[in-house]
């Protein structure tokens, strides 16, 4: 609310420092990233994996199809398999690499997951082939390139919430002073 009022009135801090605005911008950007990551984690990726599971059962395929589909997603977008991406970015074997991506790459993964799931479900396409078709539909001229990793979304969430709490406490102390009574 404060940011909205400051934007409408054009108010700027006297110190000339843009630290509060930088923090607020970083916090808003992070909230967007966290939301997209949660959507991908909760809705889209399981949607693709459930489509792969249906295909696997229908065709009596091995469980390896899940890893192959995941690797196909990464290879289409980045040109590397999951293991190679983790190694190149010094991430642990257990790390979920999508936790380290910014909003735009997460949106690309989300869209590709939905398109691939639809190809598998409605056209009975092999999951790896479905991922390749999804890339052609979603980004026909895409050239695979490594996506840069940033701070883990959940670590960033914890850090920014702590920082926001600290700023609220500081603001609360400033606001609790008598207002010229």
C-alpha positions, 0 to 999 in steps of 0.5 A: 500500500505504501509503495502505491501511495508513493508512486501516486504522490511521487514521494521520494526518501530524503536520503536519496537512497533507493534501498527501500524501493530496490528491496520492494522491487526485489520482493515483488519480483521474487513473489512472481518467481515463487508463484510461477515455481509453485504452479510448475511444481504443483500443477504442470509438472505432475500433469506431464508426469501423470500423462507419462504414467498413463502412456507408460502403463498403456505401452508397458514401458519401463520407469526410465521413461520418466527420467527420459522425459525430464531429460528431453525437457532440459535438452530441448531448452538447454541442450543438456541433461539434468545431471549435466546441468547440475554438474555445470552449475555446481548443484547437488545431485538432489537439487531441483534445478528449476528452484534455481531459475528465474521467472521466464525460464520457469514459464517456458518449462510450464508451457512446454510441460502442458503442451507435451502432456496434451500431445501424450494424452490426446495423440498417444505420442511417445513422451520424449517425442511429445516434448520435442513437438511441444518445443516446436509449437511453443518456440519454433526458432529456439536454440538450446542454451544454458539457463543461468541459475540464480539464488534458490527460490526457497532460500531467497523466500526465507531471506526476503521474508526475514528482511521484510520482517526486519524492515517492518520492525524498524518502521514500527519503531519509527511509527510508534513515536508520538505524532506531535500530541 
